[in-house]
Amino acid sequence: MSKPRSLVVILGPTASGKSSLSVKLARYFSGVVISADSRQVYRNLNIGTAKITRTEMKGVPHFLLNVASPRGQYSVSRYVRDVRRVLAKLPADQPIFLVGGSPFYIKALTTPNSFSTIPPDPKLRRRLAKKTASQLLVILQHLNPDRAKNIDSANRRRLIRAIEISKHQTPPLIAETPALFPRILKIGLQLPRPRLYHRIDTRIDRRLKHGLVQEVARLHRYGLTWKKLDSFGLEYRFVSRYLRGQLSLPATTAALKSATHDFARRQMTWWRRESDIHWITKSTDAKKLIGKFLEI
């Protein structure tokens, strides 16, 4: 009798070390990695998203990286379809490591019927397009306070979509998606806040030193508008402003670090609401949890 498909979720705030830990664990348990990162699905967004390199993968198969053009939009529903295609090619008893910091991607795979199928509302979108991010956030706070607490408050595209869903989702309309994984183990990486912030700052300095500005400039040269780059958030937003002369490089660095600290706090606020996450501080703890989990 074949074993039911098992999913190990490795989650946590940005810069907490999810990618490197997942490679170690996947190698040890002969598993594969599926990315759950809403920006790493796009081709050529590499340095700014801390996308794992072929060398860093150490032979572990990785899926759902570089599957979409940054000129288009990649949705949660498409993500679920792509995961289904990946699973169809893998042995049913092979451990799957879902790794990333995008809560909606993870929720879509671990919680059946969790993502909205509400279609776009062009009339509403045209009206909202005239408003600033601050004005959009106020509207969302009125409609859906919980969503407003965790959204990227500077991302107008996401704010508009959240408002669109909140206005029309009464009662909620949800996709009929049966559970993909009968068995799920969620492991969260937990770091003291000062240490996490230090890791964030160090990583930003390293990215700027090793070509982040050049990557954003290249994406713009290849046809991505400043507005589109801004929609990718954080690194792409602030570096694009630097390239437009709106910020100096020191101001860009400081603003990016501050915004990323805030982003990490919002990620943890989201995850803290989940009662089934096993929070760890050592990789050996993860190995023990997974070893026990896989012994059916």
C-alpha positions as a Python dict, from the first residue, in 0.01 Angstrom:
ca = {
    (1, 'M'): (0, 0, 0),
    (2, 'S'): (147, 336, -101),
    (3, 'K'): (201, 605, 155),
    (4, 'P'): (-12, 920, 141),
    (5, 'R'): (171, 1219, 1),
    (6, 'S'): (351, 1416, 272),
    (7, 'L'): (428, 1787, 272),
    (8, 'V'): (685, 1959, 491),
    (9, 'V'): (645, 2337, 495),
    (10, 'I'): (953, 2544, 582),
    (11, 'L'): (840, 2899, 650),
    (12, 'G'): (951, 3210, 832),
    (13, 'P'): (1041, 3573, 777),
    (14, 'T'): (1267, 3696, 502),
    (15, 'A'): (1640, 3630, 558),
    (16, 'S'): (1575, 3363, 821),
    (17, 'G'): (1761, 3093, 626),
    (18, 'K'): (1474, 2894, 475),
    (19, 'S'): (1643, 2811, 145),
    (20, 'S'): (1968, 2676, 288),
    (21, 'L'): (1788, 2473, 554),
    (22, 'S'): (1547, 2325, 301),
    (23, 'V'): (1837, 2205, 83),
    (24, 'K'): (1997, 2028, 379),
    (25, 'L'): (1669, 1865, 478),
    (26, 'A'): (1567, 1768, 125),
    (27, 'R'): (1906, 1605, 66),
    (28, 'Y'): (1886, 1416, 395),
    (29, 'F'): (1530, 1289, 335),
    (30, 'S'): (1560, 1244, -44),
    (31, 'G'): (1296, 1505, -111),
    (32, 'V'): (1235, 1786, -356),
    (33, 'V'): (1169, 2157, -302),
    (34, 'I'): (871, 2353, -431),
    (35, 'S'): (913, 2728, -399),
    (36, 'A'): (637, 2929, -231),
    (37, 'D'): (768, 3274, -318),
    (38, 'S'): (546, 3513, -512),
    (39, 'R'): (841, 3694, -674),
    (40, 'Q'): (1076, 3405, -744),
    (41, 'V'): (827, 3266, -993),
    (42, 'Y'): (936, 3547, -1228),
    (43, 'R'): (1231, 3510, -1460),
    (44, 'N'): (1523, 3752, -1420),
    (45, 'L'): (1421, 3867, -1071),
    (46, 'N'): (1723, 3704, -912),
    (47, 'I'): (1934, 3921, -684),
    (48, 'G'): (1640, 4119, -549),
    (49, 'T'): (1448, 3805, -453),
    (50, 'A'): (1748, 3612, -316),
    (51, 'K'): (1665, 3335, -562),
    (52, 'I'): (1863, 3021, -491),
    (53, 'T'): (2134, 2945, -747),
    (54, 'R'): (2201, 2612, -917),
    (55, 'T'): (2517, 2572, -708),
    (56, 'E'): (2330, 2641, -384),
    (57, 'M'): (2069, 2376, -473),
    (58, 'K'): (2340, 2107, -436),
    (59, 'G'): (2158, 1869, -667),
    (60, 'V'): (1817, 1899, -498),
    (61, 'P'): (1539, 1941, -757),
    (62, 'H'): (1362, 2278, -720),
    (63, 'F'): (1029, 2364, -880),
    (64, 'L'): (830, 2681, -956),
    (65, 'L'): (1124, 2910, -995),
    (66, 'N'): (1144, 3117, -1316),
    (67, 'V'): (811, 2997, -1453),
    (68, 'A'): (657, 3333, -1549),
    (69, 'S'): (745, 3648, -1741),
    (70, 'P'): (777, 3955, -1518),
    (71, 'R'): (575, 4145, -1779),
    (72, 'G'): (263, 3949, -1683),
    (73, 'Q'): (71, 3870, -1367),
    (74, 'Y'): (108, 3541, -1181),
    (75, 'S'): (-192, 3444, -967),
    (76, 'V'): (-245, 3211, -674),
    (77, 'S'): (-482, 3000, -884),
    (78, 'R'): (-213, 2957, -1149),
    (79, 'Y'): (33, 2865, -877),
    (80, 'V'): (-195, 2584, -753),
    (81, 'R'): (-235, 2455, -1110),
    (82, 'D'): (141, 2458, -1158),
    (83, 'V'): (196, 2269, -833),
    (84, 'R'): (-53, 2005, -945),
    (85, 'R'): (146, 1959, -1266),
    (86, 'V'): (467, 1918, -1067),
    (87, 'L'): (310, 1663, -833),
    (88, 'A'): (183, 1455, -1125),
    (89, 'K'): (545, 1392, -1226),
    (90, 'L'): (675, 1296, -880),
    (91, 'P'): (651, 965, -692),
    (92, 'A'): (361, 974, -446),
    (93, 'D'): (587, 872, -157),
    (94, 'Q'): (858, 1135, -219),
    (95, 'P'): (872, 1402, 55),
    (96, 'I'): (783, 1749, -72),
    (97, 'F'): (941, 2053, 93),
    (98, 'L'): (735, 2367, 39),
    (99, 'V'): (968, 2659, 107),
    (100, 'G'): (902, 3031, 108),
    (101, 'G'): (765, 3337, 277),
    (102, 'S'): (449, 3406, 74),
    (103, 'P'): (158, 3323, 307),
    (104, 'F'): (-110, 3310, 39),
    (105, 'Y'): (84, 3060, -170),
    (106, 'I'): (137, 2837, 131),
    (107, 'K'): (-222, 2871, 246),
    (108, 'A'): (-352, 2784, -101),
    (109, 'L'): (-173, 2448, -83),
    (110, 'T'): (-232, 2365, 282),
    (111, 'T'): (-588, 2489, 330),
    (112, 'P'): (-850, 2365, 82),
    (113, 'N'): (-1082, 2633, -61),
    (114, 'S'): (-862, 2918, 56),
    (115, 'F'): (-816, 3145, -244),
    (116, 'S'): (-1063, 3374, -412),
    (117, 'T'): (-1209, 3315, -757),
    (118, 'I'): (-1375, 3656, -773),
    (119, 'P'): (-1319, 3797, -1123),
    (120, 'P'): (-1170, 4141, -1188),
    (121, 'D'): (-1403, 4440, -1171),
    (122, 'P'): (-1277, 4680, -1441),
    (123, 'K'): (-1505, 4966, -1336),
    (124, 'L'): (-1393, 4945, -973),
    (125, 'R'): (-1030, 4914, -1078),
    (126, 'R'): (-1050, 5228, -1290),
    (127, 'R'): (-1195, 5420, -998),
    (128, 'L'): (-937, 5290, -751),
    (129, 'A'): (-650, 5352, -993),
    (130, 'K'): (-691, 5726, -930),
    (131, 'K'): (-619, 5688, -559),
    (132, 'T'): (-288, 5685, -374),
    (133, 'A'): (-160, 5384, -182),
    (134, 'S'): (-247, 5559, 145),
    (135, 'Q'): (-604, 5619, 32),
    (136, 'L'): (-637, 5259, -84),
    (137, 'L'): (-511, 5133, 250),
    (138, 'V'): (-776, 5335, 434),
    (139, 'I'): (-1047, 5181, 214),
    (140, 'L'): (-914, 4830, 279),
    (141, 'Q'): (-892, 4895, 653),
    (142, 'H'): (-1262, 4977, 651),
    (143, 'L'): (-1358, 4673, 443),
    (144, 'N'): (-1118, 4412, 580),
    (145, 'P'): (-907, 4519, 881),
    (146, 'D'): (-730, 4182, 912),
    (147, 'R'): (-613, 4187, 549),
    (148, 'A'): (-503, 4549, 584),
    (149, 'K'): (-270, 4458, 871),
    (150, 'N'): (-63, 4217, 661),
    (151, 'I'): (-65, 4362, 310),
    (152, 'D'): (223, 4551, 150),
    (153, 'S'): (80, 4897, 215),
    (154, 'A'): (279, 5054, -71),
    (155, 'N'): (177, 4801, -336),
    (156, 'R'): (-117, 4962, -514),
    (157, 'R'): (-187, 4658, -734),
    (158, 'R'): (-225, 4428, -433),
    (159, 'L'): (-427, 4688, -243),
    (160, 'I'): (-669, 4722, -533),
    (161, 'R'): (-710, 4345, -566),
    (162, 'A'): (-766, 4310, -191),
    (163, 'I'): (-1034, 4581, -202),
    (164, 'E'): (-1192, 4414, -504),
    (165, 'I'): (-1215, 4081, -323),
    (166, 'S'): (-1334, 4237, 2),
    (167, 'K'): (-1614, 4428, -172),
    (168, 'H'): (-1749, 4128, -362),
    (169, 'Q'): (-1672, 3841, -124),
    (170, 'T'): (-1997, 3842, 79),
    (171, 'P'): (-2040, 3558, 143),
    (172, 'P'): (-1692, 3438, 50),
    (173, 'L'): (-1656, 3280, -292),
    (174, 'I'): (-1377, 3027, -285),
    (175, 'A'): (-1221, 2786, -528),
    (176, 'E'): (-1321, 2425, -483),
    (177, 'T'): (-974, 2282, -433),
    (178, 'P'): (-949, 1945, -259),
    (179, 'A'): (-653, 1892, -29),
    (180, 'L'): (-339, 1816, -227),
    (181, 'F'): (-157, 1680, 76),
    (182, 'P'): (-322, 1441, 324),
    (183, 'R'): (-36, 1494, 570),
    (184, 'I'): (129, 1830, 644),
    (185, 'L'): (405, 1934, 884),
    (186, 'K'): (473, 2306, 923),
    (187, 'I'): (810, 2418, 1056),
    (188, 'G'): (885, 2783, 1124),
    (189, 'L'): (1229, 2939, 1156),
    (190, 'Q'): (1249, 3164, 1458),
    (191, 'L'): (1526, 3418, 1516),
    (192, 'P'): (1557, 3690, 1781),
    (193, 'R'): (1452, 4018, 1622),
    (194, 'P'): (1794, 4190, 1654),
    (195, 'R'): (1963, 3895, 1488),
    (196, 'L'): (1702, 3882, 1211),
    (197, 'Y'): (1738, 4254, 1142),
    (198, 'H'): (2115, 4218, 1129),
    (199, 'R'): (2079, 3938, 873),
    (200, 'I'): (1839, 4151, 668),
    (201, 'D'): (2074, 4450, 670),
    (202, 'T'): (2378, 4239, 583),
    (203, 'R'): (2194, 4075, 296),
    (204, 'I'): (2078, 4408, 156),
    (205, 'D'): (2434, 4545, 168),
    (206, 'R'): (2555, 4230, -9),
    (207, 'R'): (2288, 4254, -278),
    (208, 'L'): (2368, 4617, -350),
    (209, 'K'): (2736, 4532, -370),
    (210, 'H'): (2680, 4240, -605),
    (211, 'G'): (2459, 4390, -872),
    (212, 'L'): (2109, 4470, -744),
    (213, 'V'): (2110, 4818, -898),
    (214, 'Q'): (2233, 4675, -1228),
    (215, 'E'): (1963, 4406, -1221),
    (216, 'V'): (1683, 4661, -1177),
    (217, 'A'): (1830, 4886, -1447),
    (218, 'R'): (1854, 4587, -1683),
    (219, 'L'): (1491, 4490, -1621),
    (220, 'H'): (1383, 4845, -1704),
    (221, 'R'): (1594, 4845, -2021),
    (222, 'Y'): (1430, 4519, -2127),
    (223, 'G'): (1085, 4674, -2109),
    (224, 'L'): (957, 4669, -1751),
    (225, 'T'): (807, 5005, -1663),
    (226, 'W'): (895, 5185, -1343),
    (227, 'K'): (538, 5123, -1230),
    (228, 'K'): (578, 4749, -1288),
    (229, 'L'): (910, 4741, -1103),
    (230, 'D'): (752, 4930, -816),
    (231, 'S'): (479, 4665, -795),
    (232, 'F'): (738, 4398, -716),
    (233, 'G'): (800, 4573, -386),
    (234, 'L'): (1099, 4624, -157),
    (235, 'E'): (1426, 4596, -352),
    (236, 'Y'): (1271, 4673, -691),
    (237, 'R'): (1062, 4960, -556),
    (238, 'F'): (1340, 5145, -378),
    (239, 'V'): (1615, 5081, -632),
    (240, 'S'): (1386, 5196, -914),
    (241, 'R'): (1334, 5519, -721),
    (242, 'Y'): (1710, 5556, -689),
    (243, 'L'): (1751, 5503, -1063),
    (244, 'R'): (1490, 5773, -1128),
    (245, 'G'): (1684, 6015, -909),
    (246, 'Q'): (1422, 6027, -635),
    (247, 'L'): (1654, 5890, -367),
    (248, 'S'): (2027, 5892, -304),
    (249, 'L'): (2199, 5556, -264),
    (250, 'P'): (2240, 5599, 116),
    (251, 'A'): (1873, 5697, 145),
    (252, 'T'): (1775, 5400, -72),
    (253, 'T'): (1972, 5163, 149),
    (254, 'A'): (1823, 5301, 470),
    (255, 'A'): (1467, 5301, 337),
    (256, 'L'): (1502, 4948, 202),
    (257, 'K'): (1633, 4815, 531),
    (258, 'S'): (1355, 4982, 728),
    (259, 'A'): (1085, 4858, 490),
    (260, 'T'): (1224, 4504, 499),
    (261, 'H'): (1224, 4506, 880),
    (262, 'D'): (858, 4605, 863),
    (263, 'F'): (788, 4333, 607),
    (264, 'A'): (947, 4071, 833),
    (265, 'R'): (729, 4188, 1122),
    (266, 'R'): (417, 4155, 908),
    (267, 'Q'): (520, 3806, 801),
    (268, 'M'): (558, 3699, 1163),
    (269, 'T'): (225, 3860, 1255),
    (270, 'W'): (63, 3644, 990),
    (271, 'W'): (236, 3324, 1092),
    (272, 'R'): (172, 3374, 1462),
    (273, 'R'): (-197, 3326, 1393),
    (274, 'E'): (-126, 2969, 1281),
    (275, 'S'): (-145, 2730, 1576),
    (276, 'D'): (-2, 2427, 1393),
    (277, 'I'): (346, 2564, 1323),
    (278, 'H'): (641, 2406, 1504),
    (279, 'W'): (882, 2694, 1570),
    (280, 'I'): (1248, 2597, 1584),
    (281, 'T'): (1581, 2765, 1644),
    (282, 'K'): (1811, 2477, 1541),
    (283, 'S'): (1824, 2268, 1223),
    (284, 'T'): (1860, 1952, 1432),
    (285, 'D'): (1514, 2018, 1575),
    (286, 'A'): (1373, 2027, 1221),
    (287, 'K'): (1542, 1698, 1135),
    (288, 'K'): (1391, 1529, 1440),
    (289, 'L'): (1041, 1660, 1368),
    (290, 'I'): (1055, 1552, 1004),
    (291, 'G'): (1201, 1211, 1083),
    (292, 'K'): (914, 1141, 1321),
    (293, 'F'): (659, 1284, 1078),
    (294, 'L'): (769, 1063, 790),
    (295, 'E'): (748, 745, 998),
    (296, 'I'): (389, 656, 915),
}
